[in-house]
Amino acid sequence: MTAIDPISGRRMARPGVPLPNARRESLVLAIISIMMMGCEQNRAIRSAGVPVPQIVAHRGASHDAPENTLAAFRLGFEQGADAVEGDFRMTRDGVIIAMHDADLRRTTGDPRRIEDVDFESLQQLDAGSWGRWAGGAFAGERVPRLEEVLAIVPEARVLFIEVKGTLAMVPALIETIARSALDRDRVAIISFDAKVIAACKKQMPEVKALWITAFKDADGIWTPTAAEVIANAKRMSADGIDVQANPEVVTSEFVAAVHAAGLECHVWTIDDPEAAIKIRSTAVDSITTNQPAKLRAILR
């Protein structure tokens, strides 16, 4: 079993072998510094009755492990995330796998598109040795199926499934979730595609679905507005929204309007402590981050 350093949340170079003392001390001091920096701000926020948002690990703990691998998902939970988020697409033979890009080039070196590859062929690829991970402890990680990811979600934790495919993926997605032993309240479907959200809510209404959107600036006017976001979410029967953490738009008033409409309000993606504390003050339901251990330290 892979050992995890209790301070950094990273894999140890070898099981049971801790980081050098100097490295551990620097990490401890860094975490203490982060916590002290946010202490007064967090105290003021708590005194105002603002709850601590849930922490969602973006593509797993993707700062410390190769994104969308079982290693990254497990590490996200080990670092204290309330939920992990993964991107999912469907192979040529109908298997739903964790992968952000439409092709395999960036994370496996294979130029083929996922829709053109069978799952068995995909399993020959190494998803743990790309970029800064080359030659490291994650060599040999495979691209996981959705079933494998569902199977490792711990008790009382949640998996956010971002659907990167089209409507054609929905029947297989619903079938996979239905076969899983995971309780339906521990799964959330998220997507930029309004048709995907609407179809999922129609066919599996007991599973939470969140519509993802970003914001655009046109001469100082940001869109969509809170009213537009709410109307769109209601139209597709979404349970809430998962929006870009833009401080120009996501204010306390914006979040209050979304909550007043009976919708949840989640934000992505924040790694900066100051930005996390500021967005927390708006009472968002969750913050998605590449560094769950870091944000857990600053927010709690």
Secondary structure as GFF3:
##gff-version 3
##sequence-region A 1 300
A	DSSP	alpha_helix	21	47	.	.	.	ID=ss1
A	DSSP	beta_strand	54	58	.	.	.	ID=ss2
A	DSSP	alpha_helix	70	78	.	.	.	ID=ss3
A	DSSP	beta_strand	83	90	.	.	.	ID=ss4
A	DSSP	beta_strand	96	98	.	.	.	ID=ss5
A	DSSP	alpha_helix	105	108	.	.	.	ID=ss6
A	DSSP	three_ten_helix	114	116	.	.	.	ID=ss7
A	DSSP	alpha_helix	119	122	.	.	.	ID=ss8
A	DSSP	three_ten_helix	131	133	.	.	.	ID=ss9
A	DSSP	alpha_helix	146	151	.	.	.	ID=ss10
A	DSSP	beta_strand	158	163	.	.	.	ID=ss11
A	DSSP	three_ten_helix	167	169	.	.	.	ID=ss12
A	DSSP	alpha_helix	170	179	.	.	.	ID=ss13
A	DSSP	three_ten_helix	184	186	.	.	.	ID=ss14
A	DSSP	beta_strand	187	191	.	.	.	ID=ss15
A	DSSP	alpha_helix	194	203	.	.	.	ID=ss16
A	DSSP	beta_strand	208	213	.	.	.	ID=ss17
A	DSSP	beta_strand	216	218	.	.	.	ID=ss18
A	DSSP	beta_strand	221	223	.	.	.	ID=ss19
A	DSSP	alpha_helix	226	235	.	.	.	ID=ss20
A	DSSP	beta_strand	240	244	.	.	.	ID=ss21
A	DSSP	alpha_helix	252	260	.	.	.	ID=ss22
A	DSSP	beta_strand	264	268	.	.	.	ID=ss23
A	DSSP	alpha_helix	273	280	.	.	.	ID=ss24
A	DSSP	beta_strand	286	289	.	.	.	ID=ss25
A	DSSP	alpha_helix	292	299	.	.	.	ID=ss26
###
